[in-house]
Amino acid sequence: MSANQINIKDFYDHETRIRMVENAIISIDKRFEQIEKKFEQVDKRFERLENKMDSQFKWTIGLILGLYGSGFIALLGYFLKSKGWA
């Protein structure tokens, strides 16, 4: 080991190093919990957006089918009227 390198064993005893590692692990665990909460919030937002899109899709499909249905009935009525069947 050269003169410029610092060895952590020179400054801390074994128990102190263990506590430092435990504190680092606890800190990392807390950060992961925060990140998990953020992901849950994003997931809830996506669920709300998905529900909104589903309801709009159902409304749009209903409108399209209703317009096509009424158009078909109108054309059928016009055809029957023009043939003199109605």
Secondary structure, 3 states (H helix, E strand, C coil): CCCCCCCHHHCCCHHHHHHHHHHHHHHHHHHHHHHHHHHHHHHHHHHHHHHHHHHHHHHHHHHHHHHHHHHHHHHHHHHHHHHCCC
